């Protein structure tokens, strides 16, 4: 059994996955001890506090910081570690766990996930730094605006479902009232203007519980895949939507895929 030399800090979102974060932590602690590690634990459910917790862990000598939660929690932890030499690991405890699946991390077996943390392949991954009117944030997987952003917000309010089903329900709630918007996008000096339902900028291939919005995206490629869905009728959108789970939506006439 592998051993890890150095300080390990777990930063947990107890509310992730409808309380799965807390359950995962309780299962994980004795397993970490079996690996010869007595981790420090930091519990925080407030997203704006998480980067600071990660920065403090790095400043106080952490060798590895483990994010216990979902994809959003992982990105918040990563924000505090960008620019440091501290290793980042993920113990999945979210509703969708798309990033975990992308990196090959078991999502339903805590022991297997911890074994992967200690014995699995280490890799460097890309991160996106996004500036908005609200400030700067770091993203590891997919960031979007338009329809998918509204769906993500609606999905957060659905607490009785997890995974893809939660996002499908959110889509059905948002779609009847959603209106396309004018998009102005400039990539490497080339401007793209059009009416669009949404734009997703992807470092990884999937989000929203298995929606393969950018099937060619790779976490360590140094490039981003951009998916633009042009203005289409609600009926056409509903008919085309299932294709995103296979990644075949990229050939739809209303979809434009760009690389940056």
C-alpha positions as CSV (number, residue, x, y, z in Angstrom):
1,X,0.0,0.0,0.0
2,X,1.4,3.4,-1.0
3,X,2.3,5.9,1.6
4,X,2.4,9.7,1.2
5,X,5.0,11.7,3.0
6,X,3.9,15.2,4.0
7,X,0.9,17.0,5.3
8,X,-2.5,16.3,3.8
9,X,-5.5,18.7,4.2
10,X,-9.0,17.8,3.3
11,X,-11.2,20.8,2.4
12,X,-14.8,19.6,2.4
13,X,-18.1,21.1,1.3
14,X,-20.5,19.3,3.6
15,X,-23.6,20.2,1.5
16,X,-22.4,18.9,-1.8
17,X,-24.4,16.1,-3.3
18,X,-27.3,16.7,-0.9
19,X,-25.1,16.0,2.1
20,X,-22.9,13.4,0.4
21,X,-19.8,15.5,1.3
22,X,-20.3,14.8,5.0
23,X,-21.0,11.1,4.5
24,X,-17.9,10.8,2.3
25,X,-15.7,12.5,4.9
26,X,-16.8,10.1,7.6
27,X,-16.0,7.1,5.4
28,X,-12.7,8.6,4.2
29,X,-11.0,9.4,7.5
30,X,-10.3,5.8,8.6
31,X,-9.2,4.9,5.1
32,X,-6.7,7.7,5.0
33,X,-5.4,6.4,8.3
34,X,-4.9,2.9,6.8
35,X,-2.7,4.7,4.2
36,X,-0.7,6.1,7.1
37,X,-2.1,9.6,6.9
38,X,-3.8,11.6,9.5
39,X,-5.3,14.5,7.5
40,X,-6.3,17.9,8.7
41,X,-9.9,18.7,7.9
42,X,-11.3,22.1,6.9
43,X,-15.1,22.3,6.6
44,X,-16.6,25.1,4.6
45,X,-19.8,25.4,2.5
46,X,-19.3,29.0,1.4
47,X,-17.8,29.1,-2.0
48,X,-16.1,32.4,-1.5
49,X,-14.2,31.1,1.5
50,X,-12.8,28.0,-0.1
51,X,-9.9,29.6,-2.1
52,X,-8.7,31.2,1.1
53,X,-8.8,27.9,2.9
54,X,-6.7,26.4,0.2
55,X,-4.2,29.2,0.2
56,X,-3.9,28.9,4.0
57,X,-3.3,25.2,3.7
58,X,-0.5,25.8,1.1
59,X,1.1,28.5,3.3
60,X,1.0,26.2,6.3
61,X,3.0,23.5,4.6
62,X,0.4,21.2,3.0
63,X,1.9,18.7,0.6
64,X,-1.5,17.8,-0.8
65,X,-4.9,19.4,-0.6
66,X,-7.9,17.1,-1.2
67,X,-11.2,18.7,-2.3
68,X,-14.1,16.7,-0.9
69,X,-17.1,17.7,-2.9
70,X,-18.3,18.3,-6.5
71,X,-16.8,20.0,-9.6
72,X,-17.5,23.5,-8.4
73,X,-15.9,22.9,-5.1
74,X,-12.8,21.4,-6.7
75,X,-12.5,24.6,-8.9
76,X,-12.7,26.8,-5.8
77,X,-10.0,24.8,-4.1
78,X,-7.8,25.0,-7.2
79,X,-8.2,28.7,-7.3
80,X,-6.3,28.9,-4.0
81,X,-3.6,26.6,-5.2
82,X,-2.8,28.0,-8.6
83,X,0.8,29.1,-8.7
84,X,1.9,26.8,-5.8
85,X,3.6,23.5,-5.8
86,X,0.9,21.9,-3.7
87,X,-0.7,18.8,-5.2
88,X,-4.5,18.9,-5.7
89,X,-6.6,15.8,-5.4
90,X,-10.3,15.2,-5.6
91,X,-12.5,12.9,-3.5
92,X,-15.8,13.1,-5.5
93,X,-18.9,13.9,-3.4
94,X,-21.0,16.0,-5.8
95,X,-24.2,15.6,-7.8
96,X,-22.7,15.2,-11.2
97,X,-18.9,14.6,-10.8
98,X,-18.1,15.1,-14.5
99,X,-14.5,16.2,-13.8
100,X,-13.9,13.2,-11.7
101,X,-15.1,10.9,-14.4
102,X,-12.9,12.7,-16.9
103,X,-9.8,12.0,-14.9
104,X,-10.8,8.4,-14.2
105,X,-11.6,8.9,-10.5
106,X,-14.1,6.4,-9.0
107,X,-17.2,8.3,-8.0
108,X,-19.1,5.7,-6.0
109,X,-16.5,3.9,-4.0
110,X,-14.6,6.0,-1.4
111,X,-11.9,3.4,-0.8
112,X,-11.2,3.1,-4.5
113,X,-11.1,6.9,-4.9
114,X,-8.6,7.2,-2.0
115,X,-6.5,4.4,-3.5
116,X,-6.4,6.4,-6.7
117,X,-5.3,9.5,-4.9
118,X,-2.3,7.6,-3.5
119,X,-1.5,5.2,-6.3
120,X,-3.0,6.7,-9.5
121,X,-1.3,8.7,-12.2
122,X,-0.3,12.3,-11.5
123,X,-0.9,14.9,-14.2
124,X,-0.7,18.6,-14.8
125,X,-3.9,20.1,-16.0
126,X,-5.0,23.4,-17.5
127,X,-7.0,26.0,-15.6
128,X,-9.1,28.9,-16.9
129,X,-9.0,32.3,-15.4
130,X,-12.2,34.2,-16.1
131,X,-12.9,37.9,-15.4
132,X,-16.4,39.1,-15.0
133,X,-18.1,42.2,-13.5
134,X,-18.2,40.2,-10.2
135,X,-14.4,39.6,-10.2
136,X,-12.0,36.8,-11.2
137,X,-12.6,33.1,-10.8
138,X,-10.7,30.0,-11.8
139,X,-12.4,27.1,-13.6
140,X,-11.1,23.7,-14.4
141,X,-13.8,22.2,-16.5
142,X,-16.5,24.2,-18.4
143,X,-17.7,27.8,-18.1
144,X,-20.7,29.1,-20.0
145,X,-23.1,32.0,-20.4
146,X,-26.6,32.1,-21.7
147,X,-28.9,29.1,-21.5
148,X,-26.5,26.7,-19.8
149,X,-25.7,29.2,-17.1
150,X,-29.4,29.7,-16.3
151,X,-29.8,25.9,-16.3
152,X,-26.9,25.5,-13.9
153,X,-28.5,28.1,-11.5
154,X,-31.9,26.3,-11.8
155,X,-30.2,22.9,-11.1
156,X,-28.7,24.2,-7.9
157,X,-32.2,24.8,-6.6
158,X,-33.3,21.2,-7.3
159,X,-32.3,19.2,-4.2
160,X,-34.3,16.0,-4.6
161,X,-32.4,14.8,-7.7
162,X,-28.8,14.2,-8.7
163,X,-26.8,13.7,-11.8
164,X,-28.1,14.1,-15.3
165,X,-31.8,14.0,-14.2
166,X,-31.4,17.2,-12.2
167,X,-30.0,19.1,-15.2
168,X,-32.7,17.7,-17.6
169,X,-35.4,18.9,-15.2
170,X,-33.7,22.3,-15.0
171,X,-33.6,22.5,-18.8
172,X,-37.3,21.9,-19.0
173,X,-37.9,24.6,-16.4
174,X,-35.7,27.2,-18.1
175,X,-36.5,26.6,-21.8
176,X,-40.1,27.9,-22.0
177,X,-39.0,31.4,-20.8
178,X,-35.5,31.6,-22.4
179,X,-34.7,34.0,-25.1
180,X,-31.6,34.0,-27.3
181,X,-29.2,36.9,-27.0
182,X,-26.7,38.7,-29.3
183,X,-23.2,37.3,-28.9
184,X,-20.0,39.1,-29.6
185,X,-17.0,36.8,-29.4
186,X,-13.4,37.7,-30.3
187,X,-10.8,34.9,-30.6
188,X,-7.3,35.6,-31.7
189,X,-8.4,38.9,-33.3
190,X,-11.3,37.3,-35.2
191,X,-14.8,38.5,-34.2
192,X,-17.9,36.3,-34.3
193,X,-21.2,38.1,-34.0
194,X,-24.5,36.1,-34.0
195,X,-27.7,35.5,-32.1
196,X,-27.1,32.5,-29.8
197,X,-28.7,30.4,-27.2
198,X,-25.5,29.8,-25.3
199,X,-21.8,29.5,-25.4
200,X,-19.7,27.0,-23.5
201,X,-16.0,27.3,-23.1
202,X,-14.6,23.9,-22.3
203,X,-11.3,22.7,-20.8
204,X,-12.9,19.2,-20.3
205,X,-15.4,17.3,-22.4
206,X,-18.4,17.0,-20.2
207,X,-20.6,18.7,-17.6
208,X,-24.1,18.7,-16.2
209,X,-24.1,14.9,-15.4
210,X,-22.7,13.5,-18.6
211,X,-23.5,16.2,-21.3
212,X,-20.5,15.9,-23.7
213,X,-20.6,19.5,-24.7
214,X,-17.0,19.5,-26.1
215,X,-16.1,15.8,-26.8
216,X,-12.7,16.8,-28.2
217,X,-11.6,18.8,-25.2
218,X,-8.6,17.6,-23.2
219,X,-7.6,18.8,-19.7
220,X,-3.9,19.1,-20.5
221,X,-4.0,20.2,-24.2
222,X,-3.3,23.9,-23.6
223,X,-6.4,24.7,-25.8
224,X,-10.0,25.4,-25.1
225,X,-13.0,24.1,-27.1
226,X,-15.8,26.5,-27.6
227,X,-19.4,25.4,-28.3
228,X,-21.8,28.0,-29.6
229,X,-25.5,27.1,-30.0
230,X,-27.2,29.5,-32.4
231,X,-30.7,30.7,-32.1
232,X,-33.2,27.9,-32.8
233,X,-36.8,27.2,-31.8
234,X,-37.6,25.6,-28.5
235,X,-39.0,22.6,-30.3
236,X,-35.8,22.2,-32.4
237,X,-33.7,22.5,-29.2
238,X,-35.7,19.8,-27.4
239,X,-35.4,17.5,-30.4
240,X,-31.6,18.0,-30.6
241,X,-30.8,18.1,-27.0
242,X,-30.4,14.3,-26.4
243,X,-27.5,14.4,-28.8
244,X,-25.3,16.2,-26.3
245,X,-25.0,13.1,-24.2
246,X,-23.3,11.3,-27.1
247,X,-21.4,14.4,-28.3
248,X,-23.0,14.2,-31.7
249,X,-24.6,17.6,-31.3
250,X,-21.4,19.1,-32.8
251,X,-22.7,18.3,-36.3
252,X,-26.0,20.0,-35.8
253,X,-26.4,23.0,-38.2
254,X,-27.1,25.4,-35.3
255,X,-23.9,24.4,-33.5
256,X,-20.5,26.0,-34.1
257,X,-17.4,24.5,-32.6
258,X,-14.2,26.6,-32.2
259,X,-10.8,26.0,-30.7
260,X,-8.8,28.6,-28.9
